Every structure is written in C-alpha cells, then in structure tokens.
Amino acid sequence: MTLKFARLGTAGNEQPAVIAQDADGTEKYFNLSSLTSDIDGAFLASDGIERTREALNKGELPEIPAAGLRIGAPVARPGAVVAIGLNYTAHAAESGATPPEVPVVFLKPSNTIAGPFDAAPIPPSSEKYDWEVELAIVIGREASYLSSVSEAEACIAGYAVANDLSEREYQIPGSAGQWTKGKSLPGSTPLGPWLVPASDVDPGNLRLQTLVNGEARQDSTTSDMIFDPATIVHHLSQYMVLEPGDVIITGTPEGVALSGRFPFIQPGDVVELEIDGLGRQRQEYFRATSGSATGTGHAVSFASTTA
C-alpha cells in the first residue's frame, strides 16, 4: 500500500493526514491525530510511517472530508533545509559550470517553506525570479558521520516535490551576489503536496517537469543526477548532523530561466511542478509590497483531494 502523508488546514493550523486507497482502489484521506499532533521529526523518528500502516490495516484511522481544504507543506517546519547545487549534468552545462566532483552545498532558512498551492510572492525589487523543480529528501533518523551510503539510505524517511525559487540578480553577479541572498526569500521553498515513504519510491529514474503558464520549461529525470540521494545524505553527514524532519533539496534539471531561453517569473504567472508519484504543485505569483514583514500576506489557493 502506497501512502501519501499530508498536512491540511490554514497556515499554522495544519492537521496531519494520510492518503491511502480503500478496498475499491479509491484514494481517501484519513486523520492521523490519534497517532501524532503533526507530521514532524518526532513522528518520523518514532516509526510513525509504519505505525500508520498498522493503524490503517486495523481500520483504526477515521476518514476525513478533505475537499476544499488547503494542503500545507507535508512536513512541519524543519530544523534545517539543506540544498544541493548543480546536481544535474545538463543544468550544470546550461549554467556554464563544470559538473562538480563533490556536492555543492548551501542552506536555506526553514521559514522559506511554503504550501504547494499557496500564492507565491515575487520580491518587491526582483526582476529575475526563477523556478527550480527539485526532488526533496525528508530525513527520518539522525545522520552523523555515517560510515556508508547504505547506512545513509536507511536515514531517508521519504520524498516530496520542492521548488527552489531563486532570485538570480541577488544570487550571482559581482561581489554582492551570493547564493544565500538569492535563495532565502519569503515563501521561496514550496514543498509537497505529499511526503511519500522512501520504501514506495525509486528515486533513480523519476520524471521531473515544470510548466509556466501551461508551457513546458523543465522535463528531465533524476537519472541525470550527479549525486544520488543516499550519496548526498552520506556526504552531508560528514559535515553536519541531519535530524529527523530535516529537508534536503537535491538540485534542479535544465530548463530554468537563467539559461536565457525563457523569461523570468512575472506577476500573474502560474508555475506548475510535478515529479512522478510525488504529486503536482501549482503557484500563482504576485508582487510583494515594500514594508511587508514577510511579503506573503496574500490569499492562498486551496486544493481538493485530487491535487
């Protein structure tokens, strides 16, 4: 049985749920409140995925009507969001970079996490806001100084879709351009809609796609990755402690606006991102106003059970 973990409700008040098929093959949402108050590191570290399977098999989880409810990020605010750069061969080429021999690592603030259907702010002065569909890893157990890639693989709880939104003018040119500046903006890491357990995903050959206003931009597979997920987790564990609930976004394939082939995101644009088996995101973009504390005080989209 393939499970999809989700968090439903208004921002800051999401409730944990799991999507599973009934005997007729119909997908339904089930309430996880009897097992956990949230889908977070504590839940994942305490065998929450397997406890959910057992509870579903025993018929212990009540069904919930989810139509019309907002779908939030599938993991409560992580302690760390770690990102990998230039991890697809073709994207490195379109960026004019030599494929790295070791993973390129940077950090994003955890407050950049947003729901997969939330309206997305473009920074007030931004002219080069860019999309990046990415496979996200969610950590399920502490990883520190791991001795092997196989040990690292056992630390992965599951996978999700992420969008690593990037302001290229802030990121790249001259002495003022820095990756942290370009990739730390409010709402710049939409995540979800679901967390799918690692046991239900083959991360080695997943199709990733991005559409902007219905037109194809990115269309690739994770087989073009330079460093696979387990290798990334093993590498990171040599330099930092990864904790349950932490999120790693693993790089983007070719087809970003930075390539020069496409215009950057404009107010009113709709960006859709999808990874096989992990669901689809949809964000409509608006111009954030100066003086706003977060730039995200805008109406959010809501998703049905078919999202």
QUIVEN-V222616 format. One record per residue. N is the residue number from 0. PHI is phi as a letter, one per 30 degrees, with the letter a starting at -180 (none if undefined). Layout:
n->N phi->PHI
n->N phi->PHI
//
This chain:
n->0 phi->none
n->1 phi->d
n->2 phi->c
n->3 phi->b
n->4 phi->c
n->5 phi->b
n->6 phi->b
n->7 phi->c
n->8 phi->k
n->9 phi->d
n->10 phi->e
n->11 phi->i
n->12 phi->b
n->13 phi->d
n->14 phi->c
n->15 phi->d
n->16 phi->b
n->17 phi->b
n->18 phi->c
n->19 phi->b
n->20 phi->d
n->21 phi->d
n->22 phi->d
n->23 phi->c
n->24 phi->i
n->25 phi->d
n->26 phi->d
n->27 phi->b
n->28 phi->c
n->29 phi->b
n->30 phi->d
n->31 phi->c
n->32 phi->d
n->33 phi->d
n->34 phi->c
n->35 phi->a
n->36 phi->d
n->37 phi->a
n->38 phi->c
n->39 phi->b
n->40 phi->d
n->41 phi->d
n->42 phi->d
n->43 phi->d
n->44 phi->d
n->45 phi->c
n->46 phi->h
n->47 phi->d
n->48 phi->d
n->49 phi->d
n->50 phi->d
n->51 phi->d
n->52 phi->e
n->53 phi->d
n->54 phi->d
n->55 phi->d
n->56 phi->d
n->57 phi->d
n->58 phi->i
n->59 phi->c
n->60 phi->c
n->61 phi->d
n->62 phi->d
n->63 phi->b
n->64 phi->d
n->65 phi->c
n->66 phi->e
n->67 phi->i
n->68 phi->d
n->69 phi->d
n->70 phi->c
n->71 phi->d
n->72 phi->e
n->73 phi->d
n->74 phi->b
n->75 phi->e
n->76 phi->e
n->77 phi->d
n->78 phi->d
n->79 phi->b
n->80 phi->c
n->81 phi->c
n->82 phi->b
n->83 phi->c
n->84 phi->c
n->85 phi->h
n->86 phi->c
n->87 phi->b
n->88 phi->e
n->89 phi->d
n->90 phi->d
n->91 phi->e
n->92 phi->d
n->93 phi->d
n->94 phi->d
n->95 phi->i
n->96 phi->c
n->97 phi->d
n->98 phi->e
n->99 phi->d
n->100 phi->d
n->101 phi->b
n->102 phi->e
n->103 phi->d
n->104 phi->b
n->105 phi->b
n->106 phi->c
n->107 phi->c
n->108 phi->d
n->109 phi->d
n->110 phi->d
n->111 phi->d
n->112 phi->d
n->113 phi->b
n->114 phi->d
n->115 phi->d
n->116 phi->c
n->117 phi->d
n->118 phi->e
n->119 phi->c
n->120 phi->d
n->121 phi->c
n->122 phi->e
n->123 phi->e
n->124 phi->c
n->125 phi->d
n->126 phi->b
n->127 phi->b
n->128 phi->d
n->129 phi->b
n->130 phi->c
n->131 phi->a
n->132 phi->d
n->133 phi->b
n->134 phi->d
n->135 phi->c
n->136 phi->c
n->137 phi->c
n->138 phi->d
n->139 phi->c
n->140 phi->a
n->141 phi->e
n->142 phi->b
n->143 phi->b
n->144 phi->h
n->145 phi->d
n->146 phi->c
n->147 phi->a
n->148 phi->d
n->149 phi->d
n->150 phi->d
n->151 phi->d
n->152 phi->e
n->153 phi->d
n->154 phi->d
n->155 phi->d
n->156 phi->d
n->157 phi->a
n->158 phi->b
n->159 phi->a
n->160 phi->d
n->161 phi->b
n->162 phi->b
n->163 phi->c
n->164 phi->d
n->165 phi->b
n->166 phi->c
n->167 phi->d
n->168 phi->d
n->169 phi->d
n->170 phi->d
n->171 phi->c
n->172 phi->d
n->173 phi->i
n->174 phi->d
n->175 phi->d
n->176 phi->d
n->177 phi->b
n->178 phi->e
n->179 phi->d
n->180 phi->d
n->181 phi->d
n->182 phi->b
n->183 phi->b
n->184 phi->d
n->185 phi->e
n->186 phi->i
n->187 phi->d
n->188 phi->b
n->189 phi->e
n->190 phi->b
n->191 phi->j
n->192 phi->d
n->193 phi->b
n->194 phi->c
n->195 phi->c
n->196 phi->e
n->197 phi->e
n->198 phi->d
n->199 phi->c
n->200 phi->b
n->201 phi->c
n->202 phi->d
n->203 phi->d
n->204 phi->a
n->205 phi->c
n->206 phi->d
n->207 phi->c
n->208 phi->b
n->209 phi->b
n->210 phi->c
n->211 phi->b
n->212 phi->h
n->213 phi->i
n->214 phi->c
n->215 phi->d
n->216 phi->b
n->217 phi->c
n->218 phi->a
n->219 phi->b
n->220 phi->b
n->221 phi->d
n->222 phi->d
n->223 phi->d
n->224 phi->d
n->225 phi->d
n->226 phi->b
n->227 phi->d
n->228 phi->e
n->229 phi->d
n->230 phi->d
n->231 phi->d
n->232 phi->d
n->233 phi->d
n->234 phi->d
n->235 phi->d
n->236 phi->d
n->237 phi->d
n->238 phi->b
n->239 phi->a
n->240 phi->c
n->241 phi->c
n->242 phi->c
n->243 phi->e
n->244 phi->j
n->245 phi->d
n->246 phi->c
n->247 phi->c
n->248 phi->c
n->249 phi->c
n->250 phi->j
n->251 phi->b
n->252 phi->d
n->253 phi->d
n->254 phi->j
n->255 phi->d
n->256 phi->d
n->257 phi->e
n->258 phi->d
n->259 phi->i
n->260 phi->d
n->261 phi->b
n->262 phi->d
n->263 phi->d
n->264 phi->d
n->265 phi->b
n->266 phi->e
n->267 phi->j
n->268 phi->d
n->269 phi->c
n->270 phi->c
n->271 phi->c
n->272 phi->b
n->273 phi->b
n->274 phi->b
n->275 phi->e
n->276 phi->i
n->277 phi->c
n->278 phi->j
n->279 phi->b
n->280 phi->c
n->281 phi->b
n->282 phi->b
n->283 phi->c
n->284 phi->c
n->285 phi->b
n->286 phi->d
n->287 phi->d
n->288 phi->c
n->289 phi->d
n->290 phi->i
n->291 phi->d
n->292 phi->d
n->293 phi->b
n->294 phi->i
n->295 phi->c
n->296 phi->d
n->297 phi->b
n->298 phi->e
n->299 phi->c
n->300 phi->d
n->301 phi->b
n->302 phi->b
n->303 phi->c
n->304 phi->d
n->305 phi->c
n->306 phi->d
//
